[in-house]
Amino acid sequence: MHTVSHIDQSATRPTPVAASLKDASVKFGTFTAIEYLTLDIERGSFYTILGPSGCGKSTLLRLISDLIPCASGDLTVLGKTTEEARLAREFAFVFQDAALLPWRTALQNVELPLEMGRKRGVNIPVSDKTPTELLDLVGLKGRENALPHELSGGMRQRVAIARALVCKPKLLLMDEPFGALDEITRDHLNLQLLRIWEETGVTILFVTHSIPEAVFLGQKVLMLQAHPGRLREVVDIDLPYPREIKIRDTQEFTKYTARLRELLETC
């Protein structure tokens, strides 16, 4: 008589991957910006990226977004080549500069990717939320008709985030988007970004130079080292969500920042 072993198949099922790099390298002429980077970014995760100047933080995002090519190695985004993922509008990019069109209102700037898609006859994904609802999601209800010069720096970045979400990306790449903002505004946007991540389930890769910001936002911190850019360590941040600013005063938070500062000093 044979007995049947009931095994939880979900425990053996591989975790879906948003981006996979295997020995990926990037070169600019004779300069090697990233060398032999191997990494899997799980779907739905929130990675923050730290490292010294010149370690390839921004280059990594540009590589994943198909703005620059791999010199060697392999890279897939959501199971596709970077070009296929870009053409399918699988990801969106938020830069440090909001890069809004000055003659368009906040709402019109958010609507821009949809308009461009229609003009080109491209079938692009559309968020479950309308552009107006996305502005509400980022805390700009009532400012839909404001022009960029009528908005603060933090508000402009919120418009840029809403614009990035309008095509329902599965992967959101953020290159130090809050770096130029004051501390109070930055804290507020950190909280809003976590709420957006939890509500949408989008995978986020977030470059920052701030150790506390990296710990506060991330499930994992990707530490890169320079000359050339390589993976130094991936640090798991075992702090509960939802997170509030007061978590920064805890002993656990301080331990993580101390560990990352120690790593950064040796990169």
N, C-alpha and C positions, 0 to 999 in steps of 0.2 A: 504494500500500500504506500503510495507516494503522498507525502505531505507537501502542501503549498506554502511557501514562505511569502508572507505579505510584506513587501518592501515599499516604503514611501518613494515612489518614482520621482516626486518633485525634488527630493533631496539629492538625487543623482543627475537631475537635469541641469545642463550648463546655464550659467547666468547670461542673458542676452547682453551683447556688447555694443556700445555706441561708437567707439573708435578703437581700433587695434593697430598698434605699431610693432613691427618686428625688425630690429636692427636698422631702424630708419636713420638716415643721415641727410643733412642739408649743407650745401657748400655755396659760398659766394666767391667765385673765382678760386683762388687758392686758400681762402679762409674757410675753415670748417666751423659752422655755427652750431650744429647738432651732430652728435656721432653715436651710432649704434644704440638708439633709444628703443627699448622694448617695453611695451605697456599696453594693458587692456583697461579701457574706461567702461565700467558697467552702465547699462542704460538706467536712467532715473537717478543716477548718483550726482553728488555735488563735490567736485574736486576744486580746491584752490591750489594755485601754483606760486611757489616762492623760489627765490634764488638770487645770487648776486648779479650785478649788472653784467650783461654780455653772456649770460648762461643760456639764452635761447627761449625765454618765456614767451615773448611775443612771436618769435619765429615758429614756435610749436603751434600756436593758434593759426598762424598763416599757412602753415603746412597742412593742417587738418582741413582748413577752409579752401584749399586748392588755389591759394594766392601765390604760392611758391611750390616748386616741384621737389620731390625726393631725389637726392643724388644717388642713393642706393637704399636697399631694404624694401620692406612692404608696408603699406598703409591702406586700411579700409575704414570707411565711415558708414555705419549702419548697414554693413554687409555689401557696400558698393565701393567703387573707386571714388576718390575725392571729386572727380569731375562729374560722375553720375549723381553723387549726393548733392552737389551744388546745383546741377540742372533740375533736380527733383525738389529743390528748395527744402532739403532735409534739415539744414542748419541755418542759423542766423548769427550775425556778428555785431557786437556792441563795442564801439571804440571809446577811447578816453574823451575824445571830442564828439559831442552828440551829432554833429554834421547834419543839422536840420536845414532845409531850404528856407531862407529868411522871408520870402514872399508868401509862404504857405502857413496857414494856421496850424496849431497843434494837431487838430483832427485831420487836416489835409496831409500833414506829414506822415501820420500813421497810415492813412489810406494809400500813400504813394506806391508801395510794393504791389498792391492789388491793381491799381490803375496801370502800372507798367506791365503787369502780367496780361491784362486784358488787351492793351495796345499791341503787344507782341503775339497775341493769340496763344499764350502759354497757359496750360492748365496747372495752376499752382494750388497747394493746400491752403485752406482758409480756416482761421481760428473759429472755434465754437462761439467765441464772443465777438461782438461787433467792434469796430474801432472805437466807438463811443464807450462801450463797456470796458475795453482795455484801458482807456484813459482813466476810467473810474477805478479799475483794478490797481493802477499805479498811483492813485491818490490825486488825480487831476480833474475830478468832476467839477464842472463849472468853468474850466479854463480851455474848453475845446476850441474856442474862437480866438484865443490869444496867439499873437505872432511870437516867434522865438525871442525877439528883443524885449518882449514884455514879460518874459519868464526868467526866473533865476537859473543859475547853473544846474542846481539839483533838479529843478522842474524840467529843464531841457533834456537831462539824462533820462528822466522818467518817460518823456515822449519817445526818446530813442529806444527804450526798452519795450514800450508798447508797440512801436513800429516793428521791432524785431519779432514780437510775438504774433503779429497779425497773420502771418503765413503758417502758423501752427508748427514751428520747428520742433524737431525731436532732440536737437542738440543746440545749446546756446553758448556761444563763445564770447567771453567778456574780457577785454584787454584793459585792465586797470580803469574801469569806468568811473570810479568815485575818487580817484587819486587827487584831483584838483579841488575837491570840495572841503568845506570846513567840517570839523569833527561832529558837530551836532547833526548837520545835514547828512553826513556819511552814515552815522548810526541809524538815522531814520530810514535811509535807503537800504541799508543792510537788512533791517527788519522787514521792509517791504519785499525785498528780493527773496528772502526765505519764505515769505507767505506765498509769493508767486510760484516758487519752486514746488512747495508742498501742494498747491492747488492744481498746477498744470502737469506735474510729473516730468517736466523737461529735464534732460541731462545738462548740467552746467559745468563748464570749465572757466575758471575765474582767476585771472592774473592779478596779483597785488604785490606791493612792496611792504605792506603792513602785516607784521606777525600776528597781532591781535585780531585783525580782520580775517586773516587766513584761518585762524582757529575758530573764530566765532561763526563763520559761514560754513566751513567745509566738513563733510563727512571724512574726507581724506585730504591731506596736504601733500602735494607733489613737490619734493625738494630737488631742484636741479643744481648742478655744479658747473662752473665755467671753464672755458679754455681747454678743450671744446665743451659745448653743452652736453651734459650727460645726466642720466638719472642717478641721483645720490641715494634717495630713500623715499618711500611712501609711508607717511605717518597717519595711522588711523586715529581719528578724533572721537573718542567714546564719551560724548556729551549728549544728553537727551534733547530731542526736539519736541515741541517748539522752543526756541531759545529766546531769552530776553537779555537785554543789555546787562542786567545785574549778574549774569553768569560770569562776567569778566572778573568779578570780585572773589570768585571761589578759588580754593586751593587747587582744585583739579585743572581749572583753566590756566592758572599760573604755571603749573607743571608742564603743560603743553607748550606755552610760550617760551619757557626756559629751555625745553628740549629743542625747539625749533631754532632758537637763537644760538644755541650751542652748535647745531648742525650748520647754520648759516655762516658762522665764524670760521668753519673749517672747509667750506666749499671753495 
